[in-house]
Amino acid sequence: MLMILKIWIFNFDGYGTIADWFGAIGTIGAVLVALMAPYYVNKPKIKASSQTEYFVPQMLLKSITIKVVNNGQVPVKIVDAGFFIGIKHINIPEEISEYLQQNDDMVKRFQPVELFKALISNYPNKQVFKLIPYARNSQGKYFKGKAVKFNRNDMNSEMRSIQQ
């Protein structure tokens, strides 16, 4: 048995030796890494997050902001930022055309009254709104952040206090 293994390892004319096989597998692996590396290195990495700002001591909602940060090595052009609710996005029209270099950020502020009116008019029977912040680049790719929840009763009281 050992003799057969020794012959196969050192001289098997039909399929090559084990060293030949490992060399071929290593070469194929190197080619795959070389082909895939540019895709992963040049991939845009965008992080979108949302924040709320309040007037103190009344605790009135001042603004809702979306912060977009480019964590990748590739510059990215941001053309839109807003909120998703489910699979639909809430459209509050405002043109954005901002280039983000590596570690750059941009902030888009929403007035709460505009956002709440858009939510209430589009979803009259919904009680809790789960908003997901997003940013869209010039190639049409969406980058989403963590969801923020708003209660309809809180929104109505905020709107009444802001409008007074």
Phi, psi and chi 1 to 4 in degrees:
 res  aa     phi    psi   chi1   chi2   chi3   chi4
   1 MET       -  -44.6  180.0   74.4  167.3      -
   2 LEU   -63.9  -37.0 -170.0   57.6      -      -
   3 MET   -65.4  -38.6 -173.0   61.7  133.5      -
   4 ILE   -65.5  -43.7  -65.5  172.5      -      -
   5 LEU   -62.0  -40.5 -174.0   61.3      -      -
   6 LYS   -64.4  -41.0 -174.8  176.9  179.5 -176.5
   7 ILE   -66.8  -41.8  -68.5  171.1      -      -
   8 TRP   -65.3  -40.4 -174.5   65.5      -      -
   9 ILE   -66.5  -43.4  -69.4  173.2      -      -
  10 PHE   -94.7  -23.1  -68.8  109.5      -      -
  11 ASN  -162.0   84.7 -168.6   11.3      -      -
  12 PHE  -120.4  101.8 -170.2   75.2      -      -
  13 ASP   -64.1  -31.9  -66.3  -26.5      -      -
  14 GLY   -69.4  -43.2      -      -      -      -
  15 TYR  -123.8    3.9  -61.3  105.1      -      -
  16 GLY    85.5  172.2      -      -      -      -
  17 THR   -88.4  173.8   63.8      -      -      -
  18 ILE   -62.3  -36.5  -71.6 -178.2      -      -
  19 ALA   -61.3  -39.1      -      -      -      -
  20 ASP   -62.8  -42.6  -66.2  -24.6      -      -
  21 TRP   -63.5  -46.3  -80.4   91.3      -      -
  22 PHE   -63.6  -37.8  -81.2  116.3      -      -
  23 GLY   -62.9  -42.8      -      -      -      -
  24 ALA   -65.7  -43.0      -      -      -      -
  25 ILE   -64.0  -41.4  -68.7  170.3      -      -
  26 GLY   -63.2  -39.6      -      -      -      -
  27 THR   -65.4  -44.3  -58.0      -      -      -
  28 ILE   -62.7  -41.8  -68.6  169.9      -      -
  29 GLY   -61.9  -41.0      -      -      -      -
  30 ALA   -65.0  -39.2      -      -      -      -
  31 VAL   -64.9  -43.4  167.8      -      -      -
  32 LEU   -62.3  -43.3  -70.1  175.9      -      -
  33 VAL   -63.4  -42.4  167.3      -      -      -
  34 ALA   -64.2  -34.0      -      -      -      -
  35 LEU   -76.7  -33.1  -69.8  174.1      -      -
  36 MET   -89.1  -23.3  -64.1  -58.2  -72.7      -
  37 ALA   -58.5  -45.4      -      -      -      -
  38 PRO   -62.0  -32.3  -22.4   31.2      -      -
  39 TYR   -64.7  -43.2  171.6   74.5      -      -
  40 TYR   -78.2  -31.5  -72.8  106.4      -      -
  41 VAL   -73.1  -41.5  169.8      -      -      -
  42 ASN   -92.7   13.9  -65.3  -30.5      -      -
  43 LYS   -79.6  130.3 -173.8  175.9  178.9 -178.1
  44 PRO   -67.8  138.7   11.4  -14.1      -      -
  45 LYS  -125.2  101.1  -63.7  174.6 -175.4  160.0
  46 ILE  -113.6  138.6  -56.1  -65.2      -      -
  47 LYS  -120.4  125.5 -179.1 -179.2  178.0 -172.1
  48 ALA  -110.5  135.9      -      -      -      -
  49 SER  -142.1  159.3   61.1      -      -      -
  50 SER  -123.6  152.2   63.7      -      -      -
  51 GLN  -140.5  154.2  -61.0  172.1  -19.8      -
  52 THR  -117.9  140.9   52.4      -      -      -
  53 GLU  -118.1  136.2  -62.7  174.8    1.3      -
  54 TYR  -121.5  149.7  -71.4   90.3      -      -
  55 PHE   -78.8  134.0  -73.4  114.2      -      -
  56 VAL  -110.0  142.0  179.0      -      -      -
  57 PRO   -93.8   -1.7   32.4  -33.0      -      -
  58 GLN   -72.4  -18.5  -58.0   94.2  -21.2      -
  59 MET    59.6   42.6  -67.8  -55.9  -68.6      -
  60 LEU   -88.9  139.4  -65.3  175.4      -      -
  61 LEU   -70.7  118.2 -171.7   59.8      -      -
  62 LYS   -87.9  -49.8  178.4  179.6  171.6 -177.9
  63 SER  -160.9  159.8   67.8      -      -      -
  64 ILE  -118.8  126.2  -59.5  168.3      -      -
  65 THR  -119.5  150.2   60.1      -      -      -
  66 ILE  -115.7  125.1  -66.9  178.8      -      -
  67 LYS  -108.0  128.3 -176.4  176.0 -177.8 -179.5
  68 VAL  -117.1  125.8 -179.7      -      -      -
  69 VAL  -123.0  134.5 -179.7      -      -      -
  70 ASN   -92.5  105.5 -177.8    5.0      -      -
  71 ASN   -93.2   -1.9  -67.5  -33.3      -      -
  72 GLY   -91.5 -179.3      -      -      -      -
  73 GLN   -93.5   -8.6  -62.4  177.1   -3.3      -
  74 VAL  -101.7  133.4  179.6      -      -      -
  75 PRO   -63.9  143.5   -4.6    9.5      -      -
  76 VAL  -130.8  139.5  177.1      -      -      -
  77 LYS   -99.9  119.8 -179.1  179.7  179.8 -177.3
  78 ILE   -94.0  126.7  -58.8  -64.7      -      -
  79 VAL  -113.5  -12.7  -65.0      -      -      -
  80 ASP  -158.0  146.2 -172.5   20.5      -      -
  81 ALA  -148.5  143.0      -      -      -      -
  82 GLY  -178.2 -151.4      -      -      -      -
  83 PHE  -127.8  139.9  -70.6   99.3      -      -
  84 PHE   -94.8  145.5  -83.0  116.5      -      -
  85 ILE  -129.4  106.6 -176.7  162.1      -      -
  86 GLY    71.1 -125.7      -      -      -      -
  87 ILE  -102.2   -4.2   58.3  170.9      -      -
  88 LYS   -94.1  149.2  -65.2 -178.3  180.0  179.9
  89 HIS  -106.0  146.5   71.9  -81.1      -      -
  90 ILE   -85.3  119.9  -60.1  165.9      -      -
  91 ASN   -97.9  108.0 -168.8   11.5      -      -
  92 ILE  -115.8  101.0  -61.1  176.3      -      -
  93 PRO   -64.1  128.6   17.9  -23.8      -      -
  94 GLU  -165.4  124.8 -179.0 -179.3  -24.7      -
  95 GLU   -78.2  133.7  -71.3  -65.8  -41.1      -
  96 ILE  -123.7  137.0  -61.4  175.6      -      -
  97 SER  -146.5   84.2  179.2      -      -      -
  98 GLU  -128.5  129.3 -174.1  153.0  -14.6      -
  99 TYR   -90.3  129.1  -74.4   93.9      -      -
 100 LEU  -111.0  118.5  -62.7  179.9      -      -
 101 GLN   -80.8 -179.0  -61.1  -65.0  -30.6      -
 102 GLN   -59.3  129.6 -175.5  176.4    9.7      -
 103 ASN    66.5   12.7  -62.7  -36.4      -      -
 104 ASP   -80.9  159.2  -84.2   -6.3      -      -
 105 ASP  -140.5  163.3   64.5  -11.7      -      -
 106 MET  -140.5  153.9   65.1  157.8  -96.6      -
 107 VAL  -126.9  131.5  175.6      -      -      -
 108 LYS  -117.0  124.9 -179.1  177.7  179.1 -174.9
 109 ARG  -100.7  139.1  -76.1 -175.0  169.7   32.7
 110 PHE  -115.2  136.3  -67.6   94.0      -      -
 111 GLN   -76.3  132.0  -65.0  -58.3  -42.7      -
 112 PRO   -60.1  -34.5    8.1  -13.8      -      -
 113 VAL   -63.8  -45.1  173.4      -      -      -
 114 GLU   -61.1  -44.9  -66.5  174.8    7.7      -
 115 LEU   -66.2  -44.7 -177.0   61.0      -      -
 116 PHE   -66.0  -39.7  -67.7  165.0      -      -
 117 LYS   -63.0  -41.0  -77.3 -178.7 -179.6  177.0
 118 ALA   -64.2  -40.4      -      -      -      -
 119 LEU   -65.9  -47.2  -73.8  171.9      -      -
 120 ILE   -67.8  -38.1  -69.0  170.0      -      -
 121 SER   -70.9  -35.2   65.5      -      -      -
 122 ASN   -82.1  -28.1  -70.9  -29.8      -      -
 123 TYR  -132.0   76.2  -56.8   96.1      -      -
 124 PRO   -67.6  -24.4   19.5  -26.4      -      -
 125 ASN  -104.5   -1.9  -62.1  -34.3      -      -
 126 LYS   -81.7  136.4 -161.3  168.0 -178.1   91.6
 127 GLN   -97.8  -37.4  -67.6  -59.8  -46.3      -
 128 VAL  -121.6  129.9  177.1      -      -      -
 129 PHE  -108.9  125.6  -62.3   95.4      -      -
 130 LYS  -106.5  102.8 -175.2  177.1  175.4 -176.8
 131 LEU   -98.6  131.7  -56.6  177.1      -      -
 132 ILE  -112.8  116.2  -58.1  168.3      -      -
 133 PRO   -70.0  146.0   24.0  -30.4      -      -
 134 TYR  -143.0  160.4   75.0   86.8      -      -
 135 ALA  -133.9  142.7      -      -      -      -
 136 ARG  -120.5  132.3 -177.2  170.3   56.3   95.5
 137 ASN   -90.8  179.1   67.8    3.2      -      -
 138 SER   -68.9  -15.1   58.6      -      -      -
 139 GLN   -91.8    0.6  -63.6  171.7  -21.1      -
 140 GLY    90.1    6.1      -      -      -      -
 141 LYS   -84.2  134.7 -179.8  162.5  173.2   48.2
 142 TYR   -96.9  136.9  -74.3   91.0      -      -
 143 PHE  -118.5  119.6  -59.2   92.4      -      -
 144 LYS  -107.3  156.5  -61.6  178.7 -174.2  176.5
 145 GLY  -116.0 -166.6      -      -      -      -
 146 LYS   -77.3  147.2  -68.9 -176.5 -180.0  177.4
 147 ALA   -73.5  148.8      -      -      -      -
 148 VAL  -121.7  136.3  179.2      -      -      -
 149 LYS  -105.7  138.5  -70.7 -174.7  179.9  179.5
 150 PHE  -127.2  136.9  -73.6  100.9      -      -
 151 ASN   -94.4  139.5 -172.0  -29.4      -      -
 152 ARG   -61.4  -41.3 -176.1 -176.8 -157.6   86.0
 153 ASN   -62.5  -42.2  -64.7  -27.4      -      -
 154 ASP   -64.1  -38.9  -65.0  -19.6      -      -
 155 MET   -64.4  -42.0  -71.0  177.1   12.4      -
 156 ASN   -63.9  -42.2  -71.3  -23.9      -      -
 157 SER   -67.3  -36.7   65.7      -      -      -
 158 GLU   -63.4  -43.4  -70.0  -78.0  -14.6      -
 159 MET   -64.7  -41.2  -74.4 -179.1   56.7      -
 160 ARG   -63.4  -43.4  -80.3 -166.8  -62.5  -88.0
 161 SER   -70.5  -33.5   61.2      -      -      -
 162 ILE   -71.6  -38.7  -69.8  172.2      -      -
 163 GLN   -75.4  -15.3  -68.7  173.7   -9.9      -
 164 GLN   -77.9      -  -69.7  178.4   -6.9      -
